[in-house]
Protein backbone atom coordinates (compact mmCIF):
# COMPACT_ATOMS: atom_id res chain seq x y z
CA UNK A 1 0.00 0.00 0.00
CA UNK A 2 2.80 2.43 0.91
CA UNK A 3 4.64 1.57 -2.29
CA UNK A 4 1.45 2.17 -4.26
CA UNK A 5 0.82 5.56 -2.71
CA UNK A 6 4.44 6.63 -3.27
CA UNK A 7 4.26 5.44 -6.89
CA UNK A 8 1.03 7.36 -7.42
CA UNK A 9 2.57 10.60 -6.16
CA UNK A 10 5.70 10.12 -8.24
CA UNK A 11 3.66 9.43 -11.37
CA UNK A 12 1.54 12.55 -10.79
CA UNK A 13 4.69 14.65 -10.48
CA UNK A 14 6.10 12.91 -13.57
CA UNK A 15 2.94 13.81 -15.53
CA UNK A 16 3.25 17.50 -14.67
CA UNK A 17 6.99 17.65 -15.40
CA UNK A 18 6.60 15.73 -18.67
CA UNK A 19 3.75 17.93 -19.88
CA UNK A 20 5.62 21.18 -19.12
CA UNK A 21 8.78 19.81 -20.75
CA UNK A 22 6.91 18.84 -23.92
CA UNK A 23 5.46 22.35 -24.16
CA UNK A 24 8.95 23.83 -24.36
CA UNK A 25 9.83 21.51 -27.24
CA UNK A 26 7.16 23.11 -29.42
CA UNK A 27 4.93 20.03 -29.61
CA UNK A 28 1.26 21.10 -29.92
CA UNK A 29 -0.56 21.25 -26.60
CA UNK A 30 -3.21 18.69 -27.58
CA UNK A 31 -0.53 16.12 -28.48
CA UNK A 32 1.45 16.94 -25.34
CA UNK A 33 -1.59 16.29 -23.12
CA UNK A 34 -2.68 13.09 -24.87
CA UNK A 35 0.87 11.76 -25.21
CA UNK A 36 1.67 12.39 -21.55
CA UNK A 37 -1.46 10.54 -20.44
CA UNK A 38 -0.65 7.59 -22.71
CA UNK A 39 2.96 7.30 -21.52
CA UNK A 40 2.04 7.53 -17.83
CA UNK A 41 -0.78 5.02 -18.30
CA UNK A 42 1.75 2.63 -19.88
CA UNK A 43 4.15 3.09 -16.96
CA UNK A 44 1.31 2.49 -14.52
CA UNK A 45 0.34 -0.77 -16.21
CA UNK A 46 3.96 -1.93 -16.22
CA UNK A 47 4.30 -1.18 -12.51
CA UNK A 48 1.10 -3.06 -11.80
CA UNK A 49 2.16 -6.13 -13.73
CA UNK A 50 5.77 -6.20 -12.53
CA UNK A 51 5.43 -5.17 -8.89
CA UNK A 52 1.75 -5.98 -8.31
CA UNK A 53 1.05 -2.54 -6.88
CA UNK A 54 -2.74 -2.75 -6.73
CA UNK A 55 -3.35 0.80 -5.61
CA UNK A 56 -2.40 2.20 -9.00
CA UNK A 57 -5.24 3.14 -11.33
CA UNK A 58 -4.68 1.02 -14.45
CA UNK A 59 -4.41 -2.75 -14.16
CA UNK A 60 -4.29 -3.25 -17.92
CA UNK A 61 -5.18 -1.48 -21.15
CA UNK A 62 -8.86 -2.35 -20.81
CA UNK A 63 -9.06 0.30 -18.07
CA UNK A 64 -7.76 2.90 -20.49
CA UNK A 65 -10.84 2.46 -22.68
CA UNK A 66 -12.86 4.63 -20.32
CA UNK A 67 -11.12 7.64 -21.91
CA UNK A 68 -13.13 7.06 -25.08
CA UNK A 69 -16.36 7.12 -23.08
CA UNK A 70 -15.29 10.34 -21.33
CA UNK A 71 -14.51 11.99 -24.66
CA UNK A 72 -17.90 11.01 -26.09
CA UNK A 73 -19.71 12.30 -22.99
CA UNK A 74 -17.80 15.59 -23.26
CA UNK A 75 -18.65 16.05 -26.92
CA UNK A 76 -22.33 15.29 -26.28
CA UNK A 77 -22.64 18.47 -24.18
CA UNK A 78 -24.95 20.79 -26.13
CA UNK A 79 -23.40 23.88 -24.51
CA UNK A 80 -20.17 23.30 -26.44
CA UNK A 81 -22.07 23.79 -29.71
CA UNK A 82 -22.05 27.49 -28.82
CA UNK A 83 -18.26 27.65 -29.16
CA UNK A 84 -17.94 27.56 -32.98
CA UNK A 85 -20.96 29.87 -33.29
CA UNK A 86 -19.44 32.52 -31.01
CA UNK A 87 -16.09 32.13 -32.78
CA UNK A 88 -17.86 32.68 -36.11
CA UNK A 89 -19.65 35.72 -34.64
CA UNK A 90 -16.39 37.30 -33.50
CA UNK A 91 -14.52 36.65 -36.72
CA UNK A 92 -17.39 37.93 -38.86
CA UNK A 93 -17.56 41.14 -36.81
CA UNK A 94 -13.85 41.63 -37.46
CA UNK A 95 -14.62 41.56 -41.19
CA UNK A 96 -17.75 43.73 -40.94
CA UNK A 97 -15.97 47.08 -40.64
CA UNK A 98 -17.83 47.78 -37.40
CA UNK A 99 -14.70 48.69 -35.42
CA UNK A 100 -13.47 51.13 -38.05
CA UNK A 101 -16.82 52.89 -38.09
CA UNK A 102 -16.84 53.11 -34.28
CA UNK A 103 -13.30 54.49 -34.24
CA UNK A 104 -14.17 57.22 -36.73
CA UNK A 105 -17.29 58.23 -34.81
CA UNK A 106 -15.67 58.19 -31.38
CA UNK A 107 -12.60 60.00 -32.69
CA UNK A 108 -14.73 62.83 -34.06
CA UNK A 109 -16.77 63.04 -30.84
CA UNK A 110 -14.13 62.48 -28.13
CA UNK A 111 -11.01 63.51 -30.02
CA UNK A 112 -11.57 67.17 -29.22
CA UNK A 113 -10.56 66.61 -25.54
CA UNK A 114 -7.18 65.58 -24.15
CA UNK A 115 -7.01 61.79 -23.97
CA UNK A 116 -10.20 61.48 -26.01
CA UNK A 117 -8.71 59.02 -28.50
CA UNK A 118 -7.49 56.76 -25.70
CA UNK A 119 -10.95 56.89 -24.10
CA UNK A 120 -12.46 55.99 -27.46
CA UNK A 121 -10.20 52.92 -27.63
CA UNK A 122 -11.38 51.76 -24.20
CA UNK A 123 -15.06 52.22 -25.13
CA UNK A 124 -14.57 50.37 -28.42
CA UNK A 125 -12.70 47.65 -26.53
CA UNK A 126 -15.72 47.19 -24.23
CA UNK A 127 -18.09 46.98 -27.20
CA UNK A 128 -15.82 44.56 -29.07
CA UNK A 129 -15.43 42.44 -25.94
CA UNK A 130 -19.18 42.06 -25.67
CA UNK A 131 -19.44 41.31 -29.38
CA UNK A 132 -16.47 39.13 -30.27
CA UNK A 133 -14.92 37.50 -27.20
CA UNK A 134 -11.70 36.75 -29.10
CA UNK A 135 -8.68 38.43 -27.51
CA UNK A 136 -6.20 38.11 -30.35
CA UNK A 137 -8.62 39.50 -32.92
CA UNK A 138 -9.64 42.41 -30.67
CA UNK A 139 -6.05 43.44 -29.84
CA UNK A 140 -4.90 43.26 -33.46
CA UNK A 141 -7.97 45.13 -34.69
CA UNK A 142 -7.62 47.91 -32.12
CA UNK A 143 -3.90 48.20 -32.80
CA UNK A 144 -4.44 48.45 -36.54
CA UNK A 145 -7.15 51.10 -36.47
CA UNK A 146 -6.20 53.20 -33.44
CA UNK A 147 -2.42 53.24 -32.95
CA UNK A 148 -1.62 55.17 -36.16
CA UNK A 149 -4.28 57.77 -35.27
CA UNK A 150 -3.00 58.21 -31.70
CA UNK A 151 0.63 58.42 -32.76
CA UNK A 152 -0.22 60.98 -35.43
CA UNK A 153 -2.00 63.04 -32.76
CA UNK A 154 1.16 63.06 -30.62
CA UNK A 155 0.12 60.54 -27.97
CA UNK A 156 2.75 59.00 -25.75
CA UNK A 157 3.69 55.62 -27.23
CA UNK A 158 3.54 53.84 -23.88
CA UNK A 159 0.06 55.12 -23.07
CA UNK A 160 -1.22 54.25 -26.54
CA UNK A 161 0.22 50.71 -26.40
CA UNK A 162 -1.03 50.07 -22.87
CA UNK A 163 -4.58 51.23 -23.65
CA UNK A 164 -4.81 49.00 -26.73
CA UNK A 165 -3.43 45.88 -25.03
CA UNK A 166 -5.61 46.24 -21.94
CA UNK A 167 -8.81 47.15 -23.79
CA UNK A 168 -8.41 44.36 -26.32
CA UNK A 169 -8.00 41.79 -23.56
CA UNK A 170 -11.42 42.60 -22.08
CA UNK A 171 -12.86 40.15 -24.61
CA UNK A 172 -11.79 37.17 -22.55
CA UNK A 173 -14.02 38.25 -19.62
CA UNK A 174 -17.00 40.32 -20.77
CA UNK A 175 -19.83 38.02 -21.98
CA UNK A 176 -20.37 36.31 -24.31
CA UNK A 177 -16.94 34.91 -23.45
CA UNK A 178 -15.74 31.63 -24.91
CA UNK A 179 -13.60 31.08 -21.82
CA UNK A 180 -16.60 31.40 -19.50
CA UNK A 181 -18.56 28.86 -21.56
CA UNK A 182 -15.76 26.31 -21.18
CA UNK A 183 -15.40 27.08 -17.47
CA UNK A 184 -19.13 26.55 -17.00
CA UNK A 185 -18.85 23.20 -18.78
CA UNK A 186 -15.91 22.05 -16.67
CA UNK A 187 -17.60 22.79 -13.33
CA UNK A 188 -21.22 22.09 -14.42
CA UNK A 189 -22.35 25.67 -13.81
CA UNK A 190 -25.07 27.71 -15.48
CA UNK A 191 -23.67 29.68 -18.42
CA UNK A 192 -26.30 32.38 -17.90
CA UNK A 193 -25.38 32.87 -14.23
CA UNK A 194 -21.69 32.92 -15.06
CA UNK A 195 -22.25 35.50 -17.79
CA UNK A 196 -24.32 37.58 -15.38
CA UNK A 197 -21.60 37.36 -12.72
CA UNK A 198 -18.91 38.56 -15.15
CA UNK A 199 -20.75 41.67 -16.38
CA UNK A 200 -20.03 43.95 -13.40
CA UNK A 201 -16.32 42.96 -13.04
CA UNK A 202 -15.83 43.37 -16.80
CA UNK A 203 -17.43 46.82 -16.86
CA UNK A 204 -15.58 47.74 -13.66
CA UNK A 205 -12.28 46.97 -15.39
CA UNK A 206 -13.26 48.96 -18.47
CA UNK A 207 -14.32 52.04 -16.51
CA UNK A 208 -11.23 51.74 -14.29
CA UNK A 209 -9.16 52.01 -17.48
CA UNK A 210 -11.15 55.10 -18.47
CA UNK A 211 -10.61 56.64 -15.04
CA UNK A 212 -6.86 56.01 -15.27
CA UNK A 213 -6.66 57.66 -18.70
CA UNK A 214 -8.55 60.73 -17.47
CA UNK A 215 -6.41 61.11 -14.34
CA UNK A 216 -3.11 60.45 -16.16
CA UNK A 217 -3.88 63.07 -18.81
CA UNK A 218 -5.00 65.60 -16.19
CA UNK A 219 -1.72 65.16 -14.30
CA UNK A 220 0.41 65.14 -17.44
CA UNK A 221 -1.36 66.65 -20.48
CA UNK A 222 1.61 65.93 -22.76
CA UNK A 223 0.71 62.21 -22.66
CA UNK A 224 -2.33 62.84 -24.87
CA UNK A 225 -2.47 66.36 -26.37
CA UNK A 226 -5.66 67.82 -27.74
CA UNK A 227 -5.71 67.58 -31.58
CA UNK A 228 -5.12 70.82 -33.47
CA UNK A 229 -7.87 70.18 -36.04
CA UNK A 230 -11.17 68.63 -35.01
CA UNK A 231 -14.58 68.28 -36.59
CA UNK A 232 -16.91 71.04 -35.35
CA UNK A 233 -19.31 69.77 -32.70
CA UNK A 234 -22.87 69.43 -33.95
CA UNK A 235 -26.05 67.47 -33.50
CA UNK A 236 -25.23 65.49 -36.64
CA UNK A 237 -21.94 64.39 -35.06
CA UNK A 238 -23.76 63.07 -32.00
CA UNK A 239 -26.36 61.37 -34.19
CA UNK A 240 -23.65 59.67 -36.28
CA UNK A 241 -22.01 58.38 -33.11
CA UNK A 242 -25.30 57.01 -31.79
CA UNK A 243 -25.99 55.32 -35.13
CA UNK A 244 -22.52 53.73 -35.07
CA UNK A 245 -23.06 52.41 -31.54
CA UNK A 246 -26.56 51.00 -32.09
CA UNK A 247 -25.60 47.90 -34.18
CA UNK A 248 -23.10 46.39 -31.69
CA UNK A 249 -25.36 47.29 -28.74
CA UNK A 250 -28.32 45.70 -30.52
CA UNK A 251 -26.30 42.55 -31.19
CA UNK A 252 -25.19 42.40 -27.54
CA UNK A 253 -28.77 42.80 -26.33
CA UNK A 254 -30.00 40.15 -28.76
CA UNK A 255 -27.43 37.60 -27.60
CA UNK A 256 -27.14 38.27 -23.87
CA UNK A 257 -30.72 39.49 -23.45
CA UNK A 258 -32.13 36.29 -24.95
CA UNK A 259 -30.03 34.26 -22.49
CA UNK A 260 -30.78 36.33 -19.39
CA UNK A 261 -34.52 36.51 -20.07
CA UNK A 262 -34.75 32.78 -20.69
CA UNK A 263 -35.85 33.19 -24.30
CA UNK A 264 -32.92 31.19 -25.67
CA UNK A 265 -30.25 28.84 -24.39
CA UNK A 266 -26.58 29.86 -24.81
CA UNK A 267 -26.40 27.52 -27.82
CA UNK A 268 -29.41 29.15 -29.48
CA UNK A 269 -28.16 32.63 -28.58
CA UNK A 270 -24.83 31.86 -30.25
CA UNK A 271 -26.73 31.17 -33.47
CA UNK A 272 -28.49 34.52 -33.11
CA UNK A 273 -25.11 36.19 -32.67
CA UNK A 274 -23.57 34.50 -35.71
CA UNK A 275 -26.56 35.46 -37.87
CA UNK A 276 -26.57 39.02 -36.50
CA UNK A 277 -22.86 39.49 -37.21
CA UNK A 278 -23.41 38.27 -40.77
CA UNK A 279 -26.25 40.79 -41.21
CA UNK A 280 -24.01 43.60 -39.94
CA UNK A 281 -21.35 42.65 -42.48
CA UNK A 282 -24.02 42.61 -45.20
CA UNK A 283 -25.42 46.05 -44.31
CA UNK A 284 -21.88 47.47 -44.16
CA UNK A 285 -21.28 46.04 -47.65
CA UNK A 286 -18.45 43.86 -46.40
CA UNK A 287 -20.11 40.48 -46.94
CA UNK A 288 -18.92 38.44 -49.89
CA UNK A 289 -18.32 34.81 -50.69
CA UNK A 290 -14.60 35.36 -50.08
CA UNK A 291 -15.25 36.83 -46.61
CA UNK A 292 -17.73 34.08 -45.77
CA UNK A 293 -15.24 31.43 -46.84
CA UNK A 294 -12.40 33.05 -44.87
CA UNK A 295 -14.50 33.30 -41.69
CA UNK A 296 -15.76 29.71 -42.09
CA UNK A 297 -12.23 28.34 -42.53
CA UNK A 298 -10.86 30.30 -39.56
CA UNK A 299 -13.82 29.21 -37.43
CA UNK A 300 -13.17 25.58 -38.34
CA UNK A 301 -9.48 25.84 -37.51
CA UNK A 302 -10.08 27.61 -34.20
CA UNK A 303 -12.84 25.19 -33.17
CA UNK A 304 -10.71 22.20 -34.14
CA UNK A 305 -7.86 23.54 -32.05
CA UNK A 306 -10.16 23.98 -29.04
CA UNK A 307 -11.73 20.53 -29.31
CA UNK A 308 -8.37 18.83 -29.89
CA UNK A 309 -7.21 20.28 -26.59
CA UNK A 310 -10.50 19.13 -25.07
CA UNK A 311 -9.68 15.55 -26.06
CA UNK A 312 -6.08 15.74 -24.82
CA UNK A 313 -7.13 17.38 -21.56
CA UNK A 314 -9.82 14.72 -20.98
CA UNK A 315 -7.23 11.96 -21.27
CA UNK A 316 -4.75 13.88 -19.10
CA UNK A 317 -7.33 14.62 -16.37
CA UNK A 318 -8.57 11.02 -16.29
CA UNK A 319 -5.10 9.59 -15.67
CA UNK A 320 -4.23 12.39 -13.23
CA UNK A 321 -7.35 11.78 -11.15
CA UNK A 322 -6.94 8.02 -11.38
CA UNK A 323 -3.52 8.39 -9.78
CA UNK A 324 -4.96 10.56 -7.00
CA UNK A 325 -3.69 13.87 -8.35
CA UNK A 326 -6.86 15.67 -7.29
CA UNK A 327 -6.44 14.34 -3.74
CA UNK A 328 -2.82 15.48 -3.68
CA UNK A 329 -3.84 18.98 -4.72
CA UNK A 330 -6.68 19.05 -2.20
CA UNK A 331 -4.35 17.99 0.62
CA UNK A 332 -1.74 20.54 -0.44
CA UNK A 333 -4.31 23.35 -0.50
CA UNK A 334 -5.82 22.27 2.82
CA UNK A 335 -2.36 22.46 4.41
CA UNK A 336 -1.99 26.16 3.55
CA UNK A 337 -1.90 27.97 6.93
CA UNK A 338 -3.70 31.16 5.81
CA UNK A 339 -7.34 30.14 6.13
CA UNK A 340 -9.94 29.78 3.38
CA UNK A 341 -9.25 33.20 1.84
CA UNK A 342 -5.54 32.35 1.80
CA UNK A 343 -6.32 29.20 -0.18
CA UNK A 344 -8.23 31.24 -2.77
CA UNK A 345 -5.40 33.78 -3.06
CA UNK A 346 -2.86 30.96 -3.45
CA UNK A 347 -4.89 29.35 -6.23
CA UNK A 348 -5.25 32.70 -8.02
CA UNK A 349 -1.51 33.31 -7.67
CA UNK A 350 -0.63 29.97 -9.26
CA UNK A 351 -3.22 30.52 -12.00
CA UNK A 352 -1.62 33.91 -12.64
CA UNK A 353 1.84 32.31 -12.86
CA UNK A 354 0.58 29.51 -15.10
CA UNK A 355 -0.73 32.15 -17.48
CA UNK A 356 2.86 33.12 -18.24
CA UNK A 357 3.49 29.76 -19.91
CA UNK A 358 0.11 28.23 -20.76
CA UNK A 359 -2.84 29.49 -22.74
CA UNK A 360 -6.10 30.07 -20.87
CA UNK A 361 -7.61 26.99 -22.51
CA UNK A 362 -5.08 24.56 -21.02
CA UNK A 363 -5.38 26.18 -17.58
CA UNK A 364 -9.18 26.02 -17.76
CA UNK A 365 -9.26 22.38 -18.82
CA UNK A 366 -6.52 21.07 -16.50
CA UNK A 367 -6.08 23.35 -13.51
CA UNK A 368 -9.62 24.63 -12.89
CA UNK A 369 -11.34 21.19 -12.54
CA UNK A 370 -8.74 20.19 -9.94
CA UNK A 371 -8.95 23.27 -7.72
CA UNK A 372 -12.58 24.25 -8.30
CA UNK A 373 -14.16 21.51 -6.15
CA UNK A 374 -11.70 22.28 -3.34
CA UNK A 375 -12.71 25.95 -3.30
CA UNK A 376 -16.42 25.08 -3.38
CA UNK A 377 -15.90 22.60 -0.51
CA UNK A 378 -14.55 25.51 1.55
CA UNK A 379 -17.96 27.17 1.27
CA UNK A 380 -17.30 29.70 -1.49
CA UNK A 381 -19.78 30.52 -4.24
CA UNK A 382 -18.63 28.69 -7.42
CA UNK A 383 -19.82 31.56 -9.67
CA UNK A 384 -17.79 34.01 -7.59
CA UNK A 385 -14.67 31.87 -7.72
CA UNK A 386 -14.85 31.16 -11.46
CA UNK A 387 -15.24 34.85 -12.33
CA UNK A 388 -12.28 35.79 -10.12
CA UNK A 389 -10.29 32.95 -11.68
CA UNK A 390 -11.16 34.34 -15.13
CA UNK A 391 -9.98 37.84 -14.18
CA UNK A 392 -6.71 36.39 -12.85
CA UNK A 393 -6.16 34.64 -16.19
CA UNK A 394 -6.99 37.87 -18.01
CA UNK A 395 -4.29 39.64 -16.00
CA UNK A 396 -1.71 37.11 -17.17
CA UNK A 397 -2.55 38.04 -20.78
CA UNK A 398 -1.10 41.53 -20.33
CA UNK A 399 1.71 40.84 -17.87
CA UNK A 400 5.30 41.14 -19.15
CA UNK A 401 7.35 39.42 -20.32
CA UNK A 402 5.20 36.71 -21.96
CA UNK A 403 1.63 38.03 -21.94
CA UNK A 404 -0.09 36.80 -25.09
CA UNK A 405 -1.81 40.13 -25.77
CA UNK A 406 1.57 41.87 -25.76
CA UNK A 407 2.78 39.62 -28.56
CA UNK A 408 -0.43 40.20 -30.53
CA UNK A 409 0.09 43.94 -30.09
CA UNK A 410 3.75 43.89 -31.10
CA UNK A 411 2.89 42.00 -34.28
CA UNK A 412 0.31 44.61 -35.33
CA UNK A 413 1.89 47.81 -33.96
CA UNK A 414 3.79 50.36 -36.09
CA UNK A 415 7.60 49.91 -36.08
CA UNK A 416 8.18 52.95 -33.85
CA UNK A 417 6.47 51.21 -30.92
CA UNK A 418 9.10 48.97 -29.33
CA UNK A 419 8.69 46.02 -27.00
CA UNK A 420 10.02 48.22 -24.20
CA UNK A 421 7.26 50.78 -24.88
CA UNK A 422 4.64 48.03 -24.66
CA UNK A 423 6.04 46.61 -21.42
CA UNK A 424 6.25 50.01 -19.73
CA UNK A 425 2.87 51.11 -21.01
CA UNK A 426 0.98 48.09 -19.70
CA UNK A 427 2.25 48.31 -16.09
CA UNK A 428 -0.47 50.72 -14.82
CA UNK A 429 -3.17 48.52 -16.31
CA UNK A 430 -1.72 45.40 -14.67
CA UNK A 431 -1.86 47.22 -11.33
CA UNK A 432 -5.50 48.15 -12.02
CA UNK A 433 -6.39 44.53 -12.79
CA UNK A 434 -4.69 43.22 -9.66
CA UNK A 435 -6.57 45.82 -7.61
CA UNK A 436 -9.85 44.67 -9.16
CA UNK A 437 -9.02 41.01 -8.39
CA UNK A 438 -8.36 41.86 -4.74
CA UNK A 439 -11.52 43.95 -4.52
CA UNK A 440 -13.53 40.98 -5.86
CA UNK A 441 -11.93 38.66 -3.29
CA UNK A 442 -12.80 40.90 -0.34
CA UNK A 443 -16.08 42.29 -1.75
CA UNK A 444 -17.80 39.20 -3.25
CA UNK A 445 -20.95 41.21 -4.03
CA UNK A 446 -19.14 42.70 -7.04
CA UNK A 447 -19.67 39.29 -8.66
CA UNK A 448 -22.63 37.80 -6.82
CA UNK A 449 -25.01 40.78 -6.64
CA UNK A 450 -26.27 40.69 -10.23
CA UNK A 451 -26.81 36.90 -10.53
CA UNK A 452 -28.63 36.83 -7.18
CA UNK A 453 -30.77 39.83 -8.15
CA UNK A 454 -31.81 38.27 -11.45
CA UNK A 455 -31.90 34.54 -10.70
CA UNK A 456 -32.47 34.63 -6.94
N, C-alpha and C positions, 0 to 999 in steps of 0.2 A: 504493500500500500504506500509506504514512504517513497519507495523507488518510483512508483507510478506518479505520485504527486510531484516529485522533483522533476521527472521527465516531462510532465505536462507544462510546468512552469518554464522549463528550458525551451520547449518547443514553441511556446507562446512568444518568448523573447526572440527565438530564432525567426519566427514569422515576421515580426516587426522589423528586425534588422535586415532580413533578406528583402522585404518589400522596399524599404528605404534605399537599400543599396542598388536594387534594380532600377529605381527611379533615376538615380544619378548616371546610369549607363545609357539613358535615352530610350529604353524600351517603353512602349506605350503603357499607360497606367492600367488599362483593362487586362493586357497580357501579364503585367507584373502581378496583379492581384490574383488572377486565375492560376498563373504558373506557381506562385508561392503556395497557394492552397493545395495544389496537386503534389508539389514536392514534399510539403510537410505531412500530407496525408500518407504518402508513400513511406516516409520515415516512421510514421506512427505505426503503420501496418507491419513494417519490418521489426520494430521494437516489440510489438505484440507477439509476433510469431517466434522471435528468437529468444526473448527474455520472459515471455508470458506475463507481461505487465497488464493486467486486466483493467486497470483504471483508465487506460487510454481510450480515446473515443472510437477509433476505427479498429475493428477486429480483422476485417478483410475488405476487399474492394466492393462487396455488395453494400456495405454501409455508406459508401461514397455516392451511391445512386440517389440518395435523398436530395442531393444538390439539384438534380434535374427537376424533382418535384418542387423544390423551393423556387427555382427559376420560373417554372410555369405558373405557380401561385402568384409570384410577383408581377408577371406580365399580364395576368388576368385582372389586375386592379384597374378599374375603369378610370380612376383619377389620373393615371399616367397618360391616358389618351390626350389630356389637355396639354401635355408638354409640346408635342410637335405643332399643335395649333397656336400656342402662344409664341413659339419660336417663329412660325410663319408670320404671325401678326407683327412681331418686332422687326423682322427683316423687311417685310413689305412697307412698313412705315418709314424705314430708312430710305427706301426707294421712292417714296411718295412726294418728296420735296417739302414735307410738312415742317421740318426743322429749319430749313432755309427761310421759309415764309415767316415763321415765328421770330427768327433772328432779325430779319429786316424790320418787322413791325416793332419789336421790343427795342431795337437799336434807335429807331426814329423817335419812340416815345420816351425811353429812359436815357438815351444817349446824351441828352442835353444837360444832365447833372453829373457831377464827379462820381465815378464808380458805377455809372448807369449801365455800361456795357457788361461789367462783371456781374451786376445784379440780374441783368437779362439772361446771362449764361446760367445762373443758379435757377431762375424761374423756368427756363427751357429744360434744364436738367430734371427738375421735378416733374414737368409734364411728360418728358420722354420716359422717365422712370416708370410713371404710371401707365405708359402706353406700350413700351417695348419690353422692359425687364431684361435686356441683354447688355451687360456692362461694356464689353469690348466694342460693340456697335455704337453705344451712346458716347463713349469717350472719344472714339475716332471721329464720329460725326460732329461733336461739339468742337473738337480741336480743328477740324477742317474748316468749319464755317465761322468760328468766332476768333481764333487766335490771330489770323491775319488782320482782322478788323481792329482788335484791341492793340496789337503792336503798332499798326498804322496810326492809331489815336494817341500813342505815346505811353501806353500802360507799362508798368513795371513787369518784366518778363516772369519774375517769380510769382507775383500775384496772379497773372493771367494763367500760368501753367497750373498753379494750385487750385484755382477756381474750376478749371475745366476737369481736372482729374477727380476732384471731390464730387462735383455735381454729376459727372457721368457715372460715378460708382453708386449713386442712389438707386439705380435700376435693380440692384441685387436685393433691395429691401422693400421698397415701396410696391405694394400690390398693383397688378398681378405679377408676382415674382415667381420665376421658375424654381428658385432655390426653396422658397417657402412651400411650394407644392410637393417637392421631394421630401422635405423635412416632415410635412404632415403625413406623407405616406409611410415614412420610416417609423414614426411613433404613433401611428393610427390616430391622428388628430383631425379635427374638422378643418378643412381648407378655408371655409368661410370665416370661422373664428380666428384662425391664424392670420388671415388677411386683415381682419378687423383690428387685431392686436398690433399689427405692424404699421397701421396708418399714422397714428399719433407720433411714434418714434421717428418714422420716415420724414414726416412734415417738420417735426422738431429739429431734425438734423438740417433739413433744407433751410429753414428760417434762421437757424443758428449760423449757417454760412452767410446768409444775407446780413445778419446783424454784424458779423465780423467784418464783412466788406465795408459796410457803412462806417463802423467805428475806425477801421484802419485808414480809410480815405479821409475821414475827419481829422485824425491825428497827423496824417502825412498826405496832403493833397497831391503831391508829386507822384504818388503811386498810380493814380488814375485821373489824369487831368481832364477837364471839361473840353469837349471837342470845339474847335474854332468855328466850324460850319455845321449847323444843324437845321433840320427841317422845321419850319415855323409851326408852332403848336396850333392845332385847330381841332374842331369837332370831327372832321373827316379822319384825322390821324387817330383819334381815340376809337372811332368806329372801325377803322381798318384793323386796329389791334384786337378789338373785341371779335371781329370776324375771323381773324387768324387763330384766336384762342378757342373759339367754339368747337371746331372739329375734334381736336384731341380731347377736350373736356367732354364732349358728347360721347366719344368712344369709351372714355374712362367710365362714365356713368352707365353706359350700356352694358359694359362688362362687369364692373364691380357692383353696380346697382342691381343687376339681375341676380347676382349671387347673394347679396346681403338681404334682398327682399324675398328670397326663396322662389323667385320665378324660374331660375335655371340653376343647374348644378355647375360646378367649375368646368366640367368637360363641355357642357352645352354653351357656357359663357365663352369658352375659348374659341368655339366655332363662330360665335357672334363677333368676337374680336377680329378673327382672321378675315371674315367677310367684310367687316367695317373698314379694316385697313385697306383691303382691296378696293373698296368703293372710294376711299379718300385718294388713293393713287389714281383711280379713274377720273375723278372730278378735277384733280390737279394736272390731268393730261400726262401722267407719267406711266400709265399702265400700258404695257405692250406684251406681245408674246415673249420677247427676249427677257423682259423684266420678270414675267411670271415664271419662266423657265429657270432663271437665275435664282429667284427666291425659293422655288421648289427644290432645286438641287442643294442649295445651302441648308435648307430646312432638313432635308434627308440626311445630309452629312452630319449636321449638329445632333439630330435625334439619334442617329446610329452611334455616334460617339457616346452620348449619354447612356443609351441602353446597353452598349458594350461594357461600360463601367459598371452598370447595374448588375450584369451577369457576373463579372469578375468579383465585385464586392459581395455578392450573395455567396459565392463559393468561399471567399476569404472569411466572411463573418461566420459561416457555418462551421468551418474547421476551428476558427478561433474560439467560438463558444463551446464547441465540443471538447476542446482541451481545457476549458475552464477559464478562458481569458477574461470573460465578463466578471467572474467571481474574483479574479485577481485584481481587476480594476476597482471593483466595489470595495474590496478589503483595503486597497491602497487609499482610496478616497475617504473611507470611514476612519482611517488612522490619522487623517490630517487634524492637527490639534487646534483648529481655529473656528470650530463650530460649523453650523450648516451654511452660513453665509460665506465662511472661508472656503468651504468646499466648492461653492458656486464660483467664487472668484478664481480659485485654482483651475477649475475646468475652463473658464473663459480665458485664462492666461495661456494655458496649453493650446487651446483652439487658436488663439491669436498667434502663438509661435508656429503652430502647424501651417497656418496660412502663408508663412514665408516660403514654404517648400512644396505644399500641396495645393491643388485647386480646391475650391469650395465643394465641388461634387464629391471628391474622394473623402474629404473630412465629414461631409454630411452622411455618406453611405457607410463609413467605417467607424468614425469616432462618435458621432451623435447617438447611434443605437446602443452603444456600450455605456455611455455616461448618462443618457437621458433617463432611463429607469431608476438609476441611483438618485438623481436629483429629485425625481417625483416621489421616491420613497422617503425622502427627507421632509416631505410635506409641501413642496413648492408647486405652484401652478405650472403645468406643462406648457401652456400657451405663453406665459411670462418667460419661462426659461428659454424656449425655442426662439422667441423674438430677440432676447438678449444675445443668445448664441449667434443669431444671424447678424446682429450689429457688430459683434466681435469679429466675425469673419469679414464683414465689409471693411472694418478698420484695417485688416491685414492686406486688403487690396491696394491701399494707398500708402502703406508704410515702407519707407526705404529700408534696405536697398533692393528688395526683390518683389515689391508690390506689382501685381499683374497690370493694374490700371496705369502705372507709371511707364511700363513698357509699351502699352497701347498708345499712350500719349506721345512718347518719344518717337514712335514710328510714324505718327501723323503730324507732328509739330514741324514748323518751319526750322531751317538749319540754325538760325540764330539762337534758338532756345536749346540750351545744353542740358545734359543730365544733371549737372550741378544745380542749374536753375530750377529744374523740376523737383529735386530733392529738397531744396531750401524752401521752395514755394508751398510744398504740401505740409510742412511741419505744423503750422497753425491749425490746419484742418484735422490733422491726426489728433492734436490736443483736444479739439472740439469733440471729436468722436469718442475719445476716451472719457471725456467729461459726461457725455450723454450716456455711455454705458454705465458709468458709476451712478448716475442719477436714476437710471432704470433699476439698478440693483437695490438701491436704498429707498426708492419711491416706486413700488411695483404698480401703482395706479396709472402710471404713464402708459403701461401696456394693457392692464386689465380693465381699466374703466370703460372703454368703448365696447369691448365684447360683452361685458356684464350688462351694460346699459341696453344693448340691442338684443342679446340672446338670453339674458337673465342668468 
